[in-house]
Amino acid sequence: MSNEYRAKVFKSGNSMALRLPKGVGLSEGDDVTLVTHGDGSCTFWRHSNAAAVLDSLYGAFSPGFMADGRGDIEQDERDWSVGPTRGAAA
């Protein structure tokens, strides 16, 4: 089971900063990778551990995952003459 910590966001200069408890295990000067998700949640890990995180995600799939391919996926034709109307790039 994971530990749960509370953190405090505060303003530092013109940026927002996140004060993390010592129990999280980070040290001053550690580089972290932060990923924000569409539901408002965030995931972060030590930058030096990025490859290990990806490896662990790869190993999470069952051996038969995608054994039959993606299957037939019906999609409507797209109109590429217009730009994006929503999403992060909009």
Buried (B, 14 or more C-beta within 10 A) or exposed (E): EEEEEEEEEEEEEEEEEEEBEEEEEBEEEEEEEEEEEEEEEEEBEBEEEEEEBEEEEEEEEEEEEEEEEEEEEEEEEEEEEEEEEEEEEE
